Amino acid sequence: MSTPRVLLFDSGMGGLTVARSVRHELPFAHLVYSADNAAFPYGAWEEQALVQRILLVMGELIARVEPTIVVVACNTASTIALGALRERFKVPFVGTVPAIKPAAAQSKSHVIGVLATPGTVRREYTHALIHDFASHCQVLLHGAPKLAEIAESKLKGVAVNLEELRGEIAPVFKGEGVARTDVVVLGCTHYPLLAEEMAKVEPWVVRYIDPAPAIARRVAEVLKETPVVEASKPVPPHNAVLLTSNRAGAEDALPAYAKMSFHLPEFLDLRV
Ligand code: DGL
């Protein structure tokens, strides 16, 4: 049987949280991780420019990897560009969008927090999820200006400033007693990287929803229905990492990729 090639894509290292679950769910798959690190962070981009950027980068990546499936391991990209990606490319895409539906179903207080990038918070897609699945809840939707960068820096070896982190997550904690926030959606794939530190600064204990295991299960389902076509040329090996910067722009991130077993970086040098 041929091995499916799974291309994981994020703006940076947040998608590694999804890669971990995909590896667990599909230990036989050929994984290639890609990050548009030259354009990080996506959270600050204007919508139309971001869609154009993602289409450009995805075109290069698909040509290079010839994936069986693409996992857009980024909420900020998925909530704006999934439709355009599916229209432009034939390969199946699995996206990552804020887990508002399970959060609303699990909350007992009906006060839920959604932590995401400023971009994801602005999206119509996110507001439609709230309207469709959480209309019975008070939803504290917060675009955290620095959280993805704090997570990215942590993986590059910079100590997390806990006071800054406290300020970034505080807006999703509201209410008192049984009527306070009890579930918080991690609506950016970078945020589970800060789980340990968030537990230190949260005002009270809540349940955080990391969608990675559910995304990995969805990837497995889609792959069952997707024929594996052999690549037409040599493609990056299993556990390779493709970055859109040049080598100098990624040097400080390479140890973190290696720690997650992503080696042999290729630098596409796709400047913004
Ligand atoms: N990891 C990305 C997400 O899930 C966003 C980080 C960024 O702002 O680039 O939304």
Boltz pocket constraint, residues with backbone or C-beta under 6 A from the ligand:
constraints:
  - pocket:
      binder: B
      contacts: [[A, 10], [A, 11], [A, 12], [A, 14], [A, 15], [A, 39], [A, 40], [A, 41], [A, 42], [A, 43], [A, 44], [A, 73], [A, 74], [A, 75], [A, 76], [A, 77], [A, 117], [A, 120], [A, 148], [A, 187], [A, 188], [A, 189], [A, 190]]
      max_distance: 6.0
